[in-house]
Amino acid sequence: RLVVAAVGDSSAVLLGNSGADATHEQLSAEHSPTNLAEYVRMRATRSGPALKFVYDCPDFEEFNIFTHKEDGTAELDLEALEQADAHEVMVKNARNDRFTLLLIPEEEIAVSGLEDPSLPATATIEEQAITMTRSLGDFYAHRHGVISDPEVRCISLASVPRDLTHLLLASDGIWDLWEYAEVSRELLPNSSCNEKSLPLADRAAAFCEKTRAKGADAFGERADNLTGVLVELRRRAQS
């Protein structure tokens, strides 16, 4: 059995590369402001109505990612997406996802534990911006619906298609630079390629170095760090 527990912007993806087709199956969704299920969850919290899920436009214009239909259900606001593109919102990865923000409004909070009575009893927290709806850190944001609870999936390996032979758990420093099918082709060459005989660790190391160089070319000093774990799924041969 495979148990996947995810928080934040790392993703687990099953990979395969049999014959002419590079295949994949994403096991965990990114907990970003574009995640509809996360939007619905956070809107139901105490702070929900005051939170903003917006595109991160360079001119600071705010366009809501979601809109509400007459029955109250939420859906992606395609008109707002077009407006954000017109305001040159940047694309953050190879899948054309845009940069987005979760905005937490300014609030005044009580300050406790101060012995000096001349110090103010309250403090103003300015509007905060975060790019995730679930996080192990960002503790202030936890007051407003961001959680550290993982999203968990349990999968029987017997149910995984046999052409999906590997599992890659990686941070967004990797996934932002590649299409999923590209990762399959890079890590799992077809049997006709000499690279197929390379040990798994060597293939992973070569891929990480190629990803590091690709990130440096695209983002320079702003390139994200990258972490990944590659696992070969060894299953019993079918009788």
TORDOBA-71329 format. One record per residue (C-alpha): residue in one letter; x, y, z. Coordinates in Angstrom, 1 decimal. Example, Ala and Ser with C-alpha at 12.3 -4.5 7.8 and 13.67 -1.06 7.14 Angstrom:
2
+---------+--------+--------+--------+
! residuo !   east !  north !     up !
+---------+--------+--------+--------+
!       a !   12.3 !   -4.5 !    7.8 !
!       s !   13.7 !   -1.1 !    7.1 !
+---------+--------+--------+--------+
REM end
This chain:
239
+---------+--------+--------+--------+
! residuo !   east !  north !     up !
+---------+--------+--------+--------+
!       r !    0.0 !    0.0 !    0.0 !
!       l !    1.2 !    3.5 !   -0.8 !
!       v !    0.3 !    6.3 !    1.6 !
!       v !    0.8 !    9.9 !    0.4 !
!       a !    0.5 !   12.8 !    2.8 !
!       a !    1.0 !   16.3 !    1.3 !
!       v !    1.1 !   19.8 !    2.7 !
!       g !    2.0 !   22.9 !    0.6 !
!       d !    3.5 !   23.0 !   -2.8 !
!       s !    5.3 !   19.6 !   -3.1 !
!       s !    3.7 !   17.0 !   -5.3 !
!       a !    3.8 !   13.2 !   -5.6 !
!       v !    3.5 !   11.9 !   -9.2 !
!       l !    3.6 !    8.3 !  -10.6 !
!       l !    5.8 !    8.1 !  -13.7 !
!       g !    6.1 !    5.6 !  -16.6 !
!       n !    7.7 !    5.6 !  -20.0 !
!       s !    6.8 !    2.5 !  -21.9 !
!       g !    7.1 !    2.4 !  -25.7 !
!       a !    6.4 !    5.7 !  -27.3 !
!       d !    4.3 !    7.2 !  -24.5 !
!       a !    5.5 !    8.9 !  -21.3 !
!       t !    2.7 !    8.5 !  -18.8 !
!       h !    2.1 !   10.0 !  -15.3 !
!       e !   -0.6 !   10.3 !  -12.6 !
!       q !   -0.5 !   13.1 !  -10.1 !
!       l !   -1.3 !   11.8 !   -6.6 !
!       s !   -1.4 !   15.1 !   -4.6 !
!       a !   -2.6 !   18.5 !   -5.7 !
!       e !   -0.7 !   21.7 !   -4.8 !
!       h !   -2.3 !   23.6 !   -1.9 !
!       s !   -2.2 !   26.9 !   -3.7 !
!       p !   -4.8 !   29.7 !   -4.0 !
!       t !   -6.0 !   28.2 !   -7.3 !
!       n !   -7.1 !   25.0 !   -5.6 !
!       l !  -10.9 !   25.1 !   -5.6 !
!       a !  -11.4 !   22.7 !   -2.8 !
!       e !   -9.1 !   24.7 !   -0.6 !
!       y !  -10.9 !   27.9 !   -1.5 !
!       v !  -14.2 !   26.4 !   -0.4 !
!       r !  -12.6 !   25.1 !    2.8 !
!       m !  -11.1 !   28.4 !    3.8 !
!       r !  -14.2 !   30.4 !    2.9 !
!       a !  -16.1 !   28.4 !    5.5 !
!       t !  -13.7 !   29.5 !    8.3 !
!       r !  -14.2 !   32.4 !   10.7 !
!       s !  -12.0 !   34.7 !    8.5 !
!       g !  -13.2 !   33.2 !    5.2 !
!       p !  -15.3 !   36.1 !    3.9 !
!       a !  -12.5 !   38.6 !    4.4 !
!       l !   -9.8 !   36.5 !    2.7 !
!       k !   -8.8 !   37.3 !   -0.9 !
!       f !   -7.7 !   34.7 !   -3.5 !
!       v !   -6.1 !   36.8 !   -6.2 !
!       y !   -3.6 !   36.8 !   -9.1 !
!       d !   -0.2 !   38.3 !   -8.2 !
!       c !   -0.1 !   41.0 !  -10.8 !
!       p !    3.1 !   43.2 !  -11.0 !
!       d !    1.1 !   46.4 !  -10.9 !
!       f !   -0.7 !   45.2 !   -7.7 !
!       e !   -4.1 !   45.1 !   -9.4 !
!       e !   -6.3 !   42.5 !   -7.7 !
!       f !   -8.4 !   40.1 !   -9.7 !
!       n !  -10.2 !   37.4 !   -7.8 !
!       i !   -9.4 !   33.8 !   -8.9 !
!       f !  -12.9 !   32.5 !   -8.3 !
!       t !  -16.5 !   33.8 !   -8.8 !
!       h !  -19.8 !   32.5 !   -7.3 !
!       k !  -22.6 !   31.2 !   -9.4 !
!       e !  -26.3 !   32.0 !   -8.6 !
!       d !  -26.6 !   28.8 !   -6.6 !
!       g !  -23.6 !   29.9 !   -4.4 !
!       t !  -21.1 !   27.4 !   -5.7 !
!       a !  -17.6 !   28.7 !   -6.7 !
!       e !  -15.9 !   28.3 !  -10.0 !
!       l !  -12.8 !   29.7 !  -11.8 !
!       d !  -13.4 !   33.2 !  -13.0 !
!       l !  -12.3 !   33.1 !  -16.6 !
!       e !  -12.9 !   36.8 !  -17.2 !
!       a !  -10.7 !   37.7 !  -14.2 !
!       l !   -8.0 !   35.4 !  -15.6 !
!       e !   -8.1 !   37.2 !  -18.9 !
!       q !   -7.8 !   40.5 !  -17.0 !
!       a !   -4.9 !   39.3 !  -15.0 !
!       d !   -3.1 !   38.2 !  -18.2 !
!       a !   -3.8 !   41.6 !  -19.6 !
!       h !   -2.0 !   43.1 !  -16.6 !
!       e !    1.0 !   40.8 !  -17.3 !
!       v !    0.6 !   38.3 !  -14.4 !
!       m !    3.6 !   36.0 !  -14.7 !
!       v !    3.5 !   32.3 !  -15.4 !
!       k !    5.2 !   30.3 !  -12.6 !
!       n !    5.7 !   26.9 !  -14.2 !
!       a !    5.7 !   24.8 !  -17.3 !
!       r !    2.0 !   24.1 !  -17.0 !
!       n !    1.1 !   27.8 !  -17.4 !
!       d !   -0.1 !   28.3 !  -13.9 !
!       r !   -0.1 !   31.9 !  -12.8 !
!       f !    1.4 !   33.4 !   -9.7 !
!       t !   -1.3 !   33.8 !   -7.1 !
!       l !   -1.7 !   35.1 !   -3.6 !
!       l !   -3.9 !   34.5 !   -0.5 !
!       l !   -4.3 !   37.9 !    1.1 !
!       i !   -5.1 !   38.0 !    4.9 !
!       p !   -6.6 !   41.4 !    5.9 !
!       e !   -5.1 !   43.8 !    8.4 !
!       e !   -6.2 !   43.2 !   11.9 !
!       e !   -5.5 !   44.5 !   15.4 !
!       i !   -4.6 !   41.9 !   18.0 !
!       a !   -4.2 !   41.9 !   21.8 !
!       v !   -0.6 !   41.8 !   23.1 !
!       s !   -0.3 !   39.7 !   26.2 !
!       g !    2.6 !   39.0 !   28.6 !
!       l !    4.1 !   42.5 !   28.6 !
!       e !    5.1 !   43.7 !   32.1 !
!       d !    5.6 !   47.4 !   31.2 !
!       p !    2.1 !   49.1 !   31.4 !
!       s !    3.3 !   51.9 !   29.2 !
!       l !    3.5 !   49.6 !   26.2 !
!       p !    0.5 !   49.3 !   24.0 !
!       a !   -2.0 !   46.5 !   24.7 !
!       t !   -2.7 !   45.9 !   21.0 !
!       a !   -0.7 !   45.7 !   17.8 !
!       t !   -1.7 !   46.1 !   14.2 !
!       i !   -0.8 !   43.3 !   11.8 !
!       e !   -0.7 !   44.7 !    8.3 !
!       e !   -2.2 !   42.8 !    5.4 !
!       q !   -0.3 !   39.5 !    4.9 !
!       a !    0.3 !   37.6 !    1.6 !
!       i !    1.0 !   33.9 !    1.4 !
!       t !    1.2 !   31.6 !   -1.6 !
!       m !   -0.1 !   28.4 !    0.1 !
!       t !   -3.3 !   27.4 !    1.8 !
!       r !   -1.6 !   24.7 !    3.9 !
!       s !    1.8 !   25.1 !    5.5 !
!       l !    3.9 !   23.6 !    8.2 !
!       g !    5.0 !   27.2 !    9.1 !
!       d !    3.4 !   30.6 !    8.6 !
!       f !    1.9 !   30.4 !   12.1 !
!       y !    0.1 !   33.7 !   11.9 !
!       a !   -1.7 !   32.6 !    8.8 !
!       h !   -3.0 !   29.6 !   10.8 !
!       r !   -5.3 !   32.1 !   12.7 !
!       h !   -7.1 !   32.6 !    9.4 !
!       g !   -7.6 !   29.1 !    8.0 !
!       v !   -4.2 !   28.1 !    6.7 !
!       i !   -3.6 !   24.6 !    8.2 !
!       s !   -0.7 !   22.2 !    8.6 !
!       d !   -3.0 !   19.1 !    8.3 !
!       p !   -1.8 !   16.9 !    5.4 !
!       e !   -4.1 !   15.8 !    2.6 !
!       v !   -3.8 !   12.0 !    2.7 !
!       r !   -4.3 !    9.4 !    0.0 !
!       c !   -4.0 !    5.6 !    0.5 !
!       i !   -3.5 !    3.6 !   -2.7 !
!       s !   -3.2 !   -0.1 !   -3.2 !
!       l !   -0.1 !   -0.8 !   -5.3 !
!       a !   -2.0 !   -3.6 !   -7.0 !
!       s !   -4.4 !   -1.0 !   -8.4 !
!       v !   -1.6 !    1.1 !  -10.0 !
!       p !   -1.2 !    0.5 !  -13.7 !
!       r !    1.9 !   -1.5 !  -14.4 !
!       d !    3.2 !    1.0 !  -16.9 !
!       l !    3.6 !    3.4 !  -14.0 !
!       t !    6.9 !    2.1 !  -12.6 !
!       h !    8.3 !    4.9 !  -10.5 !
!       l !    7.1 !    7.5 !   -7.9 !
!       l !    8.7 !   10.9 !   -7.6 !
!       l !    8.0 !   13.1 !   -4.6 !
!       a !    9.5 !   16.5 !   -5.3 !
!       s !    9.2 !   20.2 !   -4.4 !
!       d !    8.0 !   22.9 !   -6.7 !
!       g !   11.6 !   23.8 !   -7.5 !
!       i !   11.4 !   20.7 !   -9.7 !
!       w !    7.8 !   20.6 !  -10.9 !
!       d !    7.8 !   24.3 !  -11.8 !
!       l !   10.4 !   23.7 !  -14.5 !
!       w !    9.0 !   20.5 !  -16.2 !
!       e !    5.8 !   19.1 !  -17.7 !
!       y !    5.0 !   15.8 !  -16.0 !
!       a !    5.5 !   13.9 !  -19.2 !
!       e !    8.9 !   15.5 !  -19.6 !
!       v !   10.0 !   14.3 !  -16.2 !
!       s !    9.0 !   10.7 !  -17.2 !
!       r !   11.1 !   11.0 !  -20.3 !
!       e !   14.1 !   12.5 !  -18.5 !
!       l !   14.1 !   10.0 !  -15.7 !
!       l !   12.8 !    6.9 !  -17.4 !
!       p !   14.3 !    6.6 !  -21.0 !
!       n !   12.9 !    4.0 !  -23.3 !
!       s !   14.7 !    0.7 !  -23.4 !
!       s !   16.4 !    1.7 !  -26.7 !
!       c !   18.4 !    4.4 !  -24.8 !
!       n !   21.8 !    3.6 !  -23.3 !
!       e !   20.8 !    5.7 !  -20.3 !
!       k !   18.3 !    3.0 !  -19.3 !
!       s !   21.1 !    1.0 !  -17.8 !
!       l !   22.2 !    3.7 !  -15.4 !
!       p !   21.5 !    3.0 !  -11.7 !
!       l !   18.5 !    4.8 !  -10.3 !
!       a !   20.6 !    7.0 !   -8.0 !
!       d !   22.7 !    8.2 !  -11.0 !
!       r !   19.6 !    9.0 !  -13.1 !
!       a !   18.2 !   11.0 !  -10.2 !
!       a !   21.4 !   12.9 !   -9.7 !
!       a !   21.7 !   13.7 !  -13.4 !
!       f !   18.1 !   14.9 !  -13.5 !
!       c !   18.6 !   17.1 !  -10.4 !
!       e !   21.7 !   18.7 !  -12.0 !
!       k !   19.9 !   19.3 !  -15.3 !
!       t !   17.0 !   20.8 !  -13.3 !
!       r !   19.3 !   23.1 !  -11.3 !
!       a !   20.9 !   24.4 !  -14.5 !
!       k !   17.5 !   24.9 !  -16.1 !
!       g !   16.3 !   26.9 !  -13.1 !
!       a !   19.5 !   29.0 !  -13.2 !
!       d !   19.0 !   29.8 !  -16.8 !
!       a !   15.3 !   30.7 !  -16.3 !
!       f !   15.5 !   32.6 !  -13.0 !
!       g !   19.2 !   33.3 !  -12.2 !
!       e !   19.8 !   34.0 !   -8.5 !
!       r !   16.0 !   33.8 !   -7.9 !
!       a !   15.9 !   30.1 !   -8.9 !
!       d !   14.1 !   28.0 !   -6.3 !
!       n !   15.8 !   25.2 !   -4.3 !
!       l !   14.9 !   21.7 !   -5.3 !
!       t !   14.4 !   18.4 !   -3.4 !
!       g !   13.1 !   15.1 !   -4.7 !
!       v !   12.9 !   11.4 !   -3.8 !
!       l !   12.6 !    8.9 !   -6.6 !
!       v !   11.3 !    5.4 !   -5.9 !
!       e !   11.1 !    2.4 !   -8.1 !
!       l !    7.9 !    0.4 !   -7.7 !
!       r !    9.0 !   -3.2 !   -7.8 !
!       r !    6.0 !   -5.5 !   -8.0 !
!       r !    5.6 !   -9.2 !   -8.4 !
!       a !    5.5 !  -10.5 !  -11.9 !
!       q !    2.1 !  -11.4 !  -13.2 !
!       s !    1.5 !  -15.2 !  -13.4 !
+---------+--------+--------+--------+
REM end
